[in-house]
Amino acid sequence: MKIKPLGERVLLKRIEEDEQIRGGIIIPDSAKEKSQEAEVIAVGTGKADDKPFFVKKGDRVLMPQYGGTAVKLDGVEYTIIEEDNLLGVVG
């Protein structure tokens, strides 16, 4: 991995939803909402109070619709966000 988040941040990759057809209408990409589900790719260097991270690499999490910092690497879009801003763990 070429990106290592610092501090309390985690690196996420959104899990893309399959194309949905509602009532026979194909929804264009520009009208689709971004998925709120993501996979943890890497965790930061640690919290200031030395408490362990709640999430780990490979976890599926829910993230806010708008938040974090988008980073593009080798054509893949990632999001860096603080662990405290995550909404929950899936599964």
QUIKA-V385881 format. One record per helix or strand of 2 or more residues. SS is the DSSP state (alpha for helix, beta for strand). FROM is the first residue (numbers start at 1). LEN is the number of residues. If there is no record, write none. Layout:
ss from len
SS FROM LEN
SS FROM LEN
//
This chain:
ss from len
beta 9 6
beta 21 2
beta 25 2
alpha 29 3
beta 37 7
beta 60 3
beta 69 5
beta 76 7
alpha 83 3
beta 88 3
//
